[in-house]
Amino acid sequence: MRKQLIAGNWKMNGTIDETKTLLEGLLSGSFDSSKADMVVCPPFTALSYAGNLLKGSKIAVGAQDMSVHENGAYTAEISAGMLLTVGVSFVILGHSERRQYHAESNQMINAKAKVAIEAGLTPIICVGETLEDRESGNTETVIGQQIDGTLFEFSAELLNKSVIAYEPVWAIGTGKTATPEMAQDVHQFIRNRIAGIDKEAAEKIQILYGGSVKPDNAKSLLSQPDIDGALVGGAALKADDFLKIINSL
Ligand code: 13P
């Protein structure tokens, strides 16, 4: 049985005051950590604060991106090593907003994922098709290329230290969710594709769904056999909603 993982991607939201309110809200609630792990991914400026506040709690901290470089003349970049020093253990890589606005390629995401794992971080590697891809019947072609590219030269060992997130671009922030069946189909496709690298690792790897996950649709999505958790945007900004999502399991 794969354990579920519920991750909150706060995107560009969360001053220190807002982070304090949201995290205190989460800490005052409860969830069954034998069923699911919880990760919050605040912006870079709140990571240190979150790392301190959540130390020793059941809630882990993730970053939303990181540099492929170790250190040096890379203005505004943040390295894996820096993330580790503030209590971060996960990093989202290749989110569609990074792909779209920062031209991140599968190759770059692949390189970052290897650097993250080498440093001891768990990458949450994102893939997802656009509406145009889906409407033209290219979902599997696009997702297949993204999986092959982002997991290029991955061994079973690297797969065992990674998490995948399937986020259809057309479902992000739109209130349009993939139906549980649509999501399940793509998750199964992804798992089969990974089985081409290593069968056992494909059975173990967590594949999260993201795209307008809310308290009222979480249960039906998370009960699909190949959906092992959620990557939540908007609903992760309200402690009650985020707790309801993890408690829908
Ligand atoms: P929403 O839940 O706001 O649709 O965002 C999903 C997402 O992009 C999480 O990474």
Residues whose N, C-alpha, C, O or C-beta is under 5 A from the ligand:
A	BS01	13P	N9 A171 I172 G173 T174 G210 G211 S212 V213 L231 V232 G233 G234 A235
